Amino acid sequence: KERASNIIAVGAGIIDIGACSTRPFAAEVTETEELQRMRQALRFVREELPDAILSVDTFRASVARMSVEEFGAAIVNDVSGGDADADMYATVARLKVAYVCMHMQGTPQTMQLAPTYTHIVGDVITDLSRKVEALRSLGVKDIIIDPGFCFGKTLEQNYMLLKQLDAFHIFGLPLLAGVSRKSMIHKLLNVSAADSLNGTTIVNTLALSKGAHILRVHDVKAACEAIRITSYMHNID
């Protein structure tokens, strides 16, 4: 509850809640366990912040459905982009909520073993294009694009995505960048994830300069400051 309240107090517009780790090589969590964890977390947050906009980080349609129907979650944030659960797209369409369609090569358990692309930016755009078309065919209207930094990408591939992030404006959809304290930062700088706030702020600012609309972060205050400065610079004559 305290964490959720602090997130809103320092400027966040959305609280993203996950109950199943998707870090590289993370242990798998059963559907039953994820449902129990998510229900408990959402209950705590709703009691403290009844009007907060909630996003649920899940690749399971059953968890998405429970979160929306029982707690009014407004966004489903799916790291698999629908690949992990064949019912996800139809479920999101029925629920009429926003959907974050992220690109991931493989699964959290396999994605960093040997990520391979012909052309990283083109391949990710092609994959997301197919998914956006499928979502739209079912009537999903609110789609957010996430290229999936560090989800099945090498260090170099992540920075190629960042360098050409503006290419994803081809979709005409909101663009989300989630780089906070990830390996693309702390491995390059040879620091721990805990010591990568400065690098995270730099990469967030670069993403904003390439037109990212949403930042998924741990350090909300620092991210809000980056957004405020970047926005001010772009809007002065």
N, C-alpha and C positions, 0 to 999 in steps of 0.2 A: 504493500500500500504506500509506504513511504517513498519508494523508488518511483512509482507511478505518479504520485503527487509532485515530486521534484521535477520529473520530466516535463510535465505540463507547466509548472511554475517558471521554468527557465526558457520556455518558448516553443516546445514541440507542438505540432499540430495533430500528430497521430501517435498512438501507443501500439507498438507491434509486439505481440506476445507469442512466444513459441514454447512448446512442451516436449520437443524432441530435437536433440542436437543434430545439426547437419554439417558440423565441422568435418574436415577430412578424416576418414577412418573412425568416425564416431561409432560407438556401440549402437546397435539397433534397439528401438523401443517398440514394444507391442502396441497394437491399436488400442487395446483396453487401457494400458498404462498411459498412453498419450491422452486419451479422452479424460481419464481421471485427473491428470495433471492440469490439462487445459481448463477443465470445468472449475477446479479449485482456484486457479490463477484469475480467471475471468470473474469469478464471484468476488474475490477480494478487490479487484480493480473497480468493478461496477458499484460495490458498496461505497467505495471512497470517491469515485468519480463517475457518477451516473450519466453524465452528458459527454464523456470523452469519446472521441472517434477511435474505435478499436480495429486493429488489423490482426489477423491470426496467421501465424507462420506455420503452415501445415501442408503436406502433400496428400493427405487423406481426405476424401470427400465426406466421410462420416464425421470427422472432427470439424470440418468447415460447416457442415449442416448444423451440428449441435451448437457451435459458437454463434452462428447467426440467429437461429431460432430461439435459443435460450437466453442469449446475452446481447443480442443486437449488434454483433460485429458487423462492420461496414465494408471491410476489405478482406479478401482471402489472398495471402501471400504464399505462392506455391513455388518452392525452389526447383521442382521438377518440371515446371511448365506443363503439367498434365500427364507427363510420361509415367508417373508412379501409380496413378489410379485412373483407370479408364472411365470412372464415373464422375471425375472432377468437373469437366466442362459442363455436362448436363446439370450437375448439382448447382454450380454457380449460376447457370442460366435460370434455373428455377428460383433460386434465392434472390436474384436480381441485385447482386452486390458487385462492387468493383473487384477486379482480379489482377493481381500482379503476375504476369507471365514471365518467368525467368528462364534463362538458358543454362543448362547444366549438361555436360558430357559425362555420361555414366551415372553413378550413384555416389553418395558421400563416402561409401566404403571403397569405391574403385576410381573415383574421378581424378585423383592425382597420381595414379600409377604411371600412365603414359598418354597424356592428352595429345591428340593428333588432329591437325586441320590442314586442309589444302590452302585456305586463306582465311585466317581467323575472323576477320570482320565480315567478309562475305558469307562464310559458313554460318556464323551466328545469326546474321540477318535472314538468311534463307530458312533456317530452322524456325525462327520466331515468326516469319511470314506465314509459314504453313500453319502454325498454331493460332495466330491471329485470325486467319481465314476460317479455321475450324470453330473458333469461339464465336465469331460473327455469324456463322451459318446457324448457330443455335440461339442467336439473339442476345449474346452478351455484348453490352454496349460500352461499359466502362472498363477499359483495358489499360493497364500500365505496363510498359516494357522495361525489363531489367536484363542487361547483357550477362549478368552472372559473374562478376569479378571473382576470381579464385575458385570457381566451381568448375573444375576440369580444364584449367588453363595453366600454362607455365608462367614464370615471371615475365618473360618477354612478351608472351601473348596477352597478358593482362595490360601491359603498357601500350601495346598496339591498339587494344580496344579503347583505352583511355585517350590515346592520341587521336583516334578517329571516332570518338564518341558522337560527334555531331552527325555522323552518317546515319545514326539511328533515328534522326528526325524524319527520315523517309516515311515512317509509319504515320506521322501526324498524331502521335499519341504521347501522353506524359511519359517521361523517361526517368527511371529511378537508378541511382548509383549507390551501391552498398560496398564500401571499401574500408569501413572503420576497423582499424587495428588488425587488418588482414595480413597474410604472409607476403603479399606483393609489396608491402611497406616495410615490415620489420625485417624480412630477409634481405631486402636491398640495402637497408640502412645498418644491418647487423646489430639490431637492438631487440629487446624482448617486445612482445605484444603490449605489455604494460607500459613500456617506455616509448610507444609509437604515436602518441597524441599529436606531436608536432608534424610528423610525416602524414598522419591522417588528415590534419587540417589542410596541409598543402595539396594533397590529392583531392580532397573534397572541393577545394577552390578551383583546381584544374577542371574537375568534372562540371562545376557550375559554369566555368568559362566556356565549356563545350555545350552548354544548354541543358544540363541535368535539371529536372524540375523538382525532384524529391531526393533527399539524402537519408539513407538508413544508417543510423549512427548509435554509438554508445555514449559519446560525450556531447550532450545536447547543447550546452551553452556555447562551446567552441564552434560547433557547426552553425548555430544561429548567428554568431558573430561573422562567420565567413559568408553566410547568405546575405546578411545586412550590408556588409562592405561591398560585395560583388554586385548586389542589386543597385546600390547607390551609384557605383561607378558607371554601370551600364545605362542608368537613367538620367544622368546629367548631360546637359548640352555642351 
